[in-house]
Amino acid sequence: FFHFYAGICSALKLTGPSHTIHGIEGQPLHLTVDYNFNSTASEIQIIWLFERPQNNPKYLLGSVNQTVVPDLEYQHKFTLIPPNASLMINPLSISDEGNYIVKVNVRGNGTIAASQKIQVAVDVPVTKPIVHTEPSSGVVEYVGNITLKCTVGKGTRVVYQWMKNGKPLRAGPNYTFS
């Protein structure tokens, strides 16, 4: 009996991205998922869930054969075109960062199932940096210090790098960074 059950489990193969998918805020993001099975099917069900750490998974949408049943709260944001199991998120927002779970059920002689979790990170493009000079009037050579402050209005994973004549500046007797 166990070998028979194991054989049924292996009949459905689900493949999707195994690494974190990075999307850009405000842009569409396509989570590509493929599945195949080596048995006859009377029904194919696809279910998509979304989870954030420490939160219960939320139902996004599902389908049985060609009929899609969306969660009404999210129906304008998520798209599924069965029998394709891929999910379209449009537009992507910061709150969409987390794990997406896809489950495929195939009913034929029995029911076989497979699921996969896809991690999504949302990047916000960095806005143009603004540099402030203190004092604003500048300083006289060899007298006093000048402070340059760089800020950006928006952006994720921002890294600052000061350059002089196209070369990175290093901390030393003339330059300090904070």
Phi, psi and chi 1 to 4 in degrees:
 res  aa     phi    psi   chi1   chi2   chi3   chi4
   1 PHE       -  -43.4  179.0   74.0      -      -
   2 PHE   -60.5  -42.7  176.6   75.6      -      -
   3 HIS   -64.9  -37.7  -68.5  -69.0      -      -
   4 PHE   -62.1  -45.7  173.2   73.3      -      -
   5 TYR   -62.3  -44.3  179.0   75.3      -      -
   6 ALA   -62.2  -36.6      -      -      -      -
   7 GLY   -64.1  -41.4      -      -      -      -
   8 ILE   -64.8  -41.8  -77.0 -174.9      -      -
   9 CYS   -59.9  -38.0  -81.5      -      -      -
  10 SER   -78.8   -4.7   64.2      -      -      -
  11 ALA   -76.2  -15.0      -      -      -      -
  12 LEU  -117.1  122.7  175.0   61.0      -      -
  13 LYS  -116.7  127.0 -170.4  171.1 -167.0  -83.3
  14 LEU  -119.2  125.7 -173.7   60.8      -      -
  15 THR  -128.9  137.6   53.4      -      -      -
  16 GLY  -155.7 -176.9      -      -      -      -
  17 PRO   -65.6  134.1   17.4  -24.1      -      -
  18 SER   -96.6  -12.2   55.8      -      -      -
  19 HIS  -104.5  167.8   54.6   87.6      -      -
  20 THR   -65.1  132.7  -59.5      -      -      -
  21 ILE   -95.5  126.5  -61.4  -63.0      -      -
  22 HIS  -100.1  124.8  -77.4  -95.6      -      -
  23 GLY  -116.0  165.6      -      -      -      -
  24 ILE  -110.1  130.8  -62.8  171.9      -      -
  25 GLU   -51.8  132.6 -177.5 -170.1   40.8      -
  26 GLY    87.3  -10.9      -      -      -      -
  27 GLN  -102.7  159.8  -61.7  -68.8  -43.7      -
  28 PRO   -74.3  152.8   16.3  -18.6      -      -
  29 LEU  -134.0  130.9 -178.6   66.0      -      -
  30 HIS  -110.2  119.5 -164.2 -120.3      -      -
  31 LEU   -97.8  104.8  -59.9 -179.7      -      -
  32 THR   -85.5  121.5  -55.0      -      -      -
  33 VAL  -132.7  132.8  173.3      -      -      -
  34 ASP  -119.2  150.7  -68.9  -47.0      -      -
  35 TYR  -143.9  152.3   65.7   91.6      -      -
  36 ASN  -149.2  155.0   55.0   58.4      -      -
  37 PHE  -143.7  154.7   49.3   90.7      -      -
  38 ASN  -111.3   41.3   53.3   13.5      -      -
  39 SER  -142.7  170.2   60.1      -      -      -
  40 THR   -82.1  146.4   55.5      -      -      -
  41 ALA  -125.7  132.6      -      -      -      -
  42 SER   -95.9  -27.4   58.2      -      -      -
  43 GLU  -142.3  139.3  -82.0 -173.4  -51.2      -
  44 ILE  -124.2  121.3  -61.0  170.1      -      -
  45 GLN  -113.6  134.0 -177.9 -179.0   41.4      -
  46 ILE  -122.9  130.9  -57.9  162.6      -      -
  47 ILE  -129.2  134.2  -60.4  166.3      -      -
  48 TRP  -117.2  131.6  -83.2   94.8      -      -
  49 LEU  -125.1  158.0  -56.1  169.2      -      -
  50 PHE  -129.3  135.1  171.3   65.8      -      -
  51 GLU  -137.0  142.1   68.4  170.7    5.3      -
  52 ARG  -108.7  156.5  -82.1 -163.2 -155.9   91.1
  53 PRO   -54.7  139.3  -24.3   32.0      -      -
  54 GLN    64.3   14.6  -75.2   85.2   48.4      -
  55 ASN  -122.3  152.7  -76.2    6.2      -      -
  56 ASN   -71.2  147.6  -71.6  -29.2      -      -
  57 PRO   -61.9  144.6  -21.0   31.2      -      -
  58 LYS  -108.2  138.1  -71.7 -179.4 -174.9  173.8
  59 TYR   -75.2  128.5  172.3   86.6      -      -
  60 LEU  -100.4  -54.2  -60.7  177.6      -      -
  61 LEU  -167.4  166.4   47.8   69.5      -      -
  62 GLY  -153.2  168.2      -      -      -      -
  63 SER  -146.0  150.7   71.9      -      -      -
  64 VAL  -124.2  119.0  174.8      -      -      -
  65 ASN    53.7 -112.5  -64.2  -22.8      -      -
  66 GLN  -101.5   -2.0  -58.1  -64.9  -42.1      -
  67 THR   -94.1  119.9  -53.1      -      -      -
  68 VAL   -97.5  133.1  177.1      -      -      -
  69 VAL  -118.0  101.4 -179.5      -      -      -
  70 PRO   -85.3  158.7   31.3  -32.3      -      -
  71 ASP   -74.5  125.6 -177.6  -56.9      -      -
  72 LEU   -58.2  -30.1  -65.8  179.5      -      -
  73 GLU   -65.0  -31.3 -173.4 -178.6  -10.1      -
  74 TYR  -114.0    8.9  -50.6  117.1      -      -
  75 GLN   -63.5  -23.1   67.1  179.2  -21.6      -
  76 HIS   -88.9   -6.6  -58.6  -65.7      -      -
  77 LYS  -106.1  -33.2 -171.7  178.2 -175.2   84.1
  78 PHE  -114.3  136.1  -61.2   98.3      -      -
  79 THR  -129.7  137.2  -50.1      -      -      -
  80 LEU  -134.4  131.6  175.2   74.4      -      -
  81 ILE  -119.8   90.0  -57.8  169.6      -      -
  82 PRO   -66.2  154.5   22.1  -28.3      -      -
  83 PRO   -79.6    1.1   29.6  -33.9      -      -
  84 ASN   -64.8  133.1 -169.6  -33.1      -      -
  85 ALA   -93.6   -0.4      -      -      -      -
  86 SER   -70.0  148.0  -58.8      -      -      -
  87 LEU  -112.8  135.1 -178.0   72.3      -      -
  88 MET  -107.8  127.1  174.0   65.9   83.6      -
  89 ILE  -110.6  120.5  -50.8  167.5      -      -
  90 ASN  -153.9  118.5 -170.5   19.2      -      -
  91 PRO   -88.5  159.3   32.6  -33.1      -      -
  92 LEU   -82.7  134.7 -166.3   64.5      -      -
  93 SER  -126.7  166.1   61.8      -      -      -
  94 ILE   -54.8  -37.6  -74.6  -69.7      -      -
  95 SER   -69.2   -7.7   59.6      -      -      -
  96 ASP   -86.3   -0.6  -63.5  -34.8      -      -
  97 GLU   -72.3  131.0 -169.1  163.3  -86.3      -
  98 GLY   155.4 -156.0      -      -      -      -
  99 ASN  -106.2  134.2  -66.9  -40.9      -      -
 100 TYR  -108.7  129.9  -71.1   79.0      -      -
 101 ILE  -114.2  126.1  -58.9  155.9      -      -
 102 VAL  -112.5  134.9   59.0      -      -      -
 103 LYS  -128.0  131.6 -176.6  171.9 -171.5 -112.2
 104 VAL  -118.2  127.5  176.5      -      -      -
 105 ASN  -116.1  132.7  -60.2  -45.2      -      -
 106 VAL  -121.8  121.6  177.6      -      -      -
 107 ARG  -106.3  125.3 -178.6 -175.4  -73.1  166.1
 108 GLY  -141.9 -107.1      -      -      -      -
 109 ASN   -70.0  -29.5 -115.5  -16.6      -      -
 110 GLY  -149.6 -167.2      -      -      -      -
 111 THR  -112.6  128.5  -58.5      -      -      -
 112 ILE  -115.8  148.7   52.4  176.2      -      -
 113 ALA  -140.8  151.3      -      -      -      -
 114 ALA  -149.5  148.6      -      -      -      -
 115 SER  -141.3  159.6   65.0      -      -      -
 116 GLN  -147.4  146.5 -174.6  171.4   -2.0      -
 117 LYS  -108.7  132.4 -171.1  179.7  -77.2 -165.0
 118 ILE  -121.5  125.7  -59.0  166.0      -      -
 119 GLN   -90.9  131.2 -168.4  171.9   12.8      -
 120 VAL  -120.3  129.7  168.9      -      -      -
 121 ALA  -113.4  139.3      -      -      -      -
 122 VAL  -109.3  124.5 -179.9      -      -      -
 123 ASP  -102.7  136.4  -63.9  -37.1      -      -
 124 VAL  -102.6  123.8  177.0      -      -      -
 125 PRO   -58.0  142.6  -22.6   32.6      -      -
 126 VAL   -77.0  128.9  177.9      -      -      -
 127 THR   -76.2  166.1   55.0      -      -      -
 128 LYS   -59.8  131.0 -172.7  175.4  178.6  177.4
 129 PRO   -69.1  149.6   16.9  -21.0      -      -
 130 ILE  -117.0  129.1  -61.5  164.4      -      -
 131 VAL  -110.9  125.8  177.8      -      -      -
 132 HIS  -107.0  140.3  -63.1  -77.6      -      -
 133 THR  -110.5  132.2  -52.7      -      -      -
 134 GLU  -129.0  125.1  -68.3  173.8   17.0      -
 135 PRO   -70.8  153.0   25.4  -31.2      -      -
 136 SER   -67.9  -22.2   57.5      -      -      -
 137 SER   -80.4   -6.9   58.6      -      -      -
 138 GLY    86.7 -178.6      -      -      -      -
 139 VAL  -130.8  162.2  -70.1      -      -      -
 140 VAL   -88.0  141.7  178.9      -      -      -
 141 GLU   -52.4  135.3 -164.6  173.8    0.9      -
 142 TYR    68.5    4.3  -55.9  118.8      -      -
 143 VAL  -128.5  123.0  180.0      -      -      -
 144 GLY    74.5  175.4      -      -      -      -
 145 ASN  -117.5  159.5  -64.1  -34.6      -      -
 146 ILE  -124.7  139.6 -168.2  162.4      -      -
 147 THR  -114.2  128.6  -58.7      -      -      -
 148 LEU  -108.9  123.3  -58.2  175.1      -      -
 149 LYS  -114.7  126.4  -72.7 -174.6  178.6  176.3
 150 CYS  -111.4  131.5  179.4      -      -      -
 151 THR  -134.8  153.9   56.1      -      -      -
 152 VAL  -126.0  142.4  -68.6      -      -      -
 153 GLY   -72.0  -41.5      -      -      -      -
 154 LYS  -142.8  154.9  -80.1  175.6   36.4  175.3
 155 GLY   149.0  145.3      -      -      -      -
 156 THR  -104.2  149.6   46.7      -      -      -
 157 ARG    51.6   50.0  -64.5  172.1  -97.7  -77.8
 158 VAL   -76.5  133.9  177.6      -      -      -
 159 VAL  -124.5  131.0  175.7      -      -      -
 160 TYR  -100.4  137.6  -66.2   90.6      -      -
 161 GLN  -140.9  116.3  173.0   71.1   67.3      -
 162 TRP   -86.5  137.2  -74.6   96.1      -      -
 163 MET  -126.1  150.5  -46.5  -82.1  -80.5      -
 164 LYS  -134.1  121.4 -178.8  179.0  178.0 -174.6
 165 ASN    54.4   38.4  -63.3  -31.0      -      -
 166 GLY    79.4    3.6      -      -      -      -
 167 LYS  -117.0  142.1  -67.3 -171.2  173.7   66.1
 168 PRO   -61.5  137.5  -17.9   27.9      -      -
 169 LEU   -84.8  140.1  -81.4  176.8      -      -
 170 ARG  -113.2  150.4  -53.5  -92.3  178.3 -112.6
 171 ALA   -64.6  146.0      -      -      -      -
 172 GLY  -174.8 -163.1      -      -      -      -
 173 PRO   -63.5  -27.4   13.0  -20.7      -      -
 174 ASN   -97.6  -18.2  -65.1  -31.7      -      -
 175 TYR  -131.7  132.0  -54.1  104.4      -      -
 176 THR  -127.5  147.0   55.4      -      -      -
 177 PHE  -122.1  143.5  -60.6   93.7      -      -
 178 SER  -141.4      -   62.9      -      -      -
